[in-house]
Amino acid sequence: MCAGPGAPEYALLGTGNQLTFHALGRAIIQEPTCAEGKSEVIKIDPYKTSQRCPKCGTVRKENRHHDIHEYICDNCGYRSNDDRIGAMNIQMLGMLWLSGDEKPSIKKLTTAE
């Protein structure tokens, strides 16, 4: 749901001068296009989005290496920046929502043990 004119303003910067997800969401909702009903904002659950390989579907927490900001799939070998992996999976969940899945989520399809 989009906020209309006169919606409260929110600080866009969190600790460490980083944009918080909540602040970003509020800023998007207040955009004129959204306020005019020309777009819609949906909330996607980020649970496990940085743990799932976007190529083979393996979900494994150990594949995400926080210290080097990299995801390395031990099943198919795909590797990329861990934030990029999360964004790719959030996009996939958004596409599932657009195709009719009312509550898309990451499911543990395979394990590489």
C-alpha positions, 0 to 999 in steps of 0.5 A, a space after each residue: 500500500 502506498 502512503 499518500 501526500 503528507 506521509 511522515 518523513 523518515 531518516 534514510 540513514 541508519 548506523 554507519 550511514 547505511 540505508 536501512 531496509 525499513 527506511 528504503 521501503 518507506 522512501 519507495 512508498 513515498 515516491 510519486 509513482 507509488 503514491 499515484 497507484 502506478 506501482 506496488 511495493 511488496 515485502 519479501 522475506 529475506 530468510 535464507 536468500 543469501 544461503 541459496 545458490 541461484 543456479 542449482 538451488 542448494 541451500 547451505 549456510 556454510 556456503 556464504 562467507 561473511 568475512 570475504 563477502 562471497 557465496 561459493 556453492 559447494 554443489 555446483 561451484 557457482 560463486 558471487 558476491 553474497 549480497 548479489 546472491 541475496 538480491 538474485 534470490 529476492 528477485 526470484 521470490 518477487 517473480 514467484 509472487 507475480 506469478 501468483 504465489 502469495 507467500 513465496 519463500 526459500 525452500 531447502 531443495 537440496 543439500 550438499 553434505 
